[in-house]
Amino acid sequence: MKLRLLPSTIDGSGLVSKLQHFACFVIDGCVAFDAGSLASSVNEDERDNIRDVVLTHAHLDHIAGLPLFIDDLFQTLTEPVRVHAEGSVIDALEEHIFNWSVYPRFSELTNRFGRVIEYREFNQGEQFDVRHLKVRAAAVNHKVPTSGFIISDASATIAITGDTAEMDDFWNEVNSVEKLAGLFIECALPNELLELASVSHHLTPEKLARELTKFERNDAPIYVINIKPAYREAVVSQIDSLGIGRIEILEAGRMYKF
């Protein structure tokens, strides 16, 4: 299994920055998990091959690139872009994004080959197939309904939380996996913004440390994702001070192999 976090931010020199305003993970060059920077940061092979997008939730930093991705491909799609999401996320997309006021309602449009978008609804705790991957949705704890995922192919299994605060269902699913190749877990805000983290349902480094006591796979590497860019330096420093050796910050653009 290969995973790449798509870059989303450019620094003052015009180079890719470590800061991440958007979330979009591409697995094996053909399945996107979230779509924040999907339109702007895929390479040409990925643009040609990605026809499945799996969403954690409907916040803008996780779906911003989806309308533009479909728009770019509209005339050439020979099959619809399949958007896999929990029912409330699909409803939010149709009500607030694909509503003609913000962007065209692609579910009402076709090109010469047929439909350009197809919704595939899943439920929490359910396993479903996405291309060659088996995906299980597990509820996490965010301000809106949000899913984490256990993702498997023939060679490896990984887990991604998406955005979350303290949680239980996700850990129950993760701890049931016989061998986990990697855990990707958010840590959005620094410790001094505990009140904001609690209100917005995010983790801080101190909260992350407590959550990891629930993680029973002591041999699995841990990758921190979804750090708010304005607080990256503080969050990274505070994570380093935890002294948990198997934690690293996921790098944008780097290909990870499992």
Secondary structure in CASP SS format (residue, H / E / C, confidence):
PFRMAT SS
TARGET T0000
AUTHOR 0000-0000-0000
METHOD secondary structure of the structure
MODEL  1
M C 1.00
K E 1.00
L E 1.00
R E 1.00
L E 1.00
L C 1.00
P C 1.00
S C 1.00
T C 1.00
I E 1.00
D C 1.00
G C 1.00
S C 1.00
G C 1.00
L C 1.00
V E 1.00
S C 1.00
K C 1.00
L C 1.00
Q C 1.00
H C 1.00
F C 1.00
A C 1.00
C C 1.00
F E 1.00
V E 1.00
I E 1.00
D C 1.00
G C 1.00
C C 1.00
V E 1.00
A E 1.00
F E 1.00
D C 1.00
A C 1.00
G C 1.00
S C 1.00
L H 1.00
A H 1.00
S H 1.00
S H 1.00
V C 1.00
N C 1.00
E H 1.00
D H 1.00
E H 1.00
R H 1.00
D H 1.00
N H 1.00
I C 1.00
R C 1.00
D E 1.00
V E 1.00
V E 1.00
L C 1.00
T C 1.00
H C 1.00
A C 1.00
H C 1.00
L H 1.00
D H 1.00
H H 1.00
I H 1.00
A C 1.00
G H 1.00
L H 1.00
P H 1.00
L H 1.00
F H 1.00
I H 1.00
D H 1.00
D H 1.00
L H 1.00
F C 1.00
Q C 1.00
T C 1.00
L C 1.00
T C 1.00
E C 1.00
P C 1.00
V E 1.00
R E 1.00
V E 1.00
H E 1.00
A E 1.00
E E 1.00
G H 1.00
S H 1.00
V H 1.00
I H 1.00
D H 1.00
A H 1.00
L H 1.00
E H 1.00
E H 1.00
H H 1.00
I H 1.00
F C 1.00
N C 1.00
W C 1.00
S C 1.00
V C 1.00
Y C 1.00
P C 1.00
R C 1.00
F H 1.00
S H 1.00
E H 1.00
L C 1.00
T E 1.00
N E 1.00
R C 1.00
F C 1.00
G E 1.00
R E 1.00
V C 1.00
I E 1.00
E E 1.00
Y E 1.00
R E 1.00
E E 1.00
F E 1.00
N C 1.00
Q C 1.00
G C 1.00
E C 1.00
Q E 1.00
F E 1.00
D E 1.00
V E 1.00
R C 1.00
H C 1.00
L E 1.00
K E 1.00
V E 1.00
R E 1.00
A E 1.00
A E 1.00
A E 1.00
V C 1.00
N C 1.00
H C 1.00
K C 1.00
V C 1.00
P C 1.00
T C 1.00
S E 1.00
G E 1.00
F E 1.00
I E 1.00
I E 1.00
S E 1.00
D C 1.00
A C 1.00
S C 1.00
A C 1.00
T E 1.00
I E 1.00
A E 1.00
I E 1.00
T C 1.00
G C 1.00
D C 1.00
T C 1.00
A C 1.00
E C 1.00
M C 1.00
D C 1.00
D H 1.00
F H 1.00
W H 1.00
N H 1.00
E H 1.00
V H 1.00
N H 1.00
S C 1.00
V C 1.00
E C 1.00
K C 1.00
L C 1.00
A C 1.00
G E 1.00
L E 1.00
F E 1.00
I E 1.00
E E 1.00
C C 1.00
A C 1.00
L C 1.00
P C 1.00
N H 1.00
E H 1.00
L H 1.00
L H 1.00
E H 1.00
L H 1.00
A H 1.00
S H 1.00
V H 1.00
S H 1.00
H C 1.00
H C 1.00
L C 1.00
T C 1.00
P H 1.00
E H 1.00
K H 1.00
L H 1.00
A H 1.00
R H 1.00
E H 1.00
L H 1.00
T C 1.00
K C 1.00
F C 1.00
E C 1.00
R C 1.00
N C 1.00
D C 1.00
A C 1.00
P C 1.00
I E 1.00
Y E 1.00
V E 1.00
I E 1.00
N C 1.00
I C 1.00
K C 1.00
P H 1.00
A H 1.00
Y H 1.00
R H 1.00
E H 1.00
A H 1.00
V H 1.00
V H 1.00
S H 1.00
Q H 1.00
I H 1.00
D H 1.00
S C 1.00
L C 1.00
G C 1.00
I C 1.00
G C 1.00
R C 1.00
I E 1.00
E E 1.00
I E 1.00
L C 1.00
E C 1.00
A E 1.00
G C 1.00
R C 1.00
M E 1.00
Y E 1.00
K E 1.00
F C 1.00
END
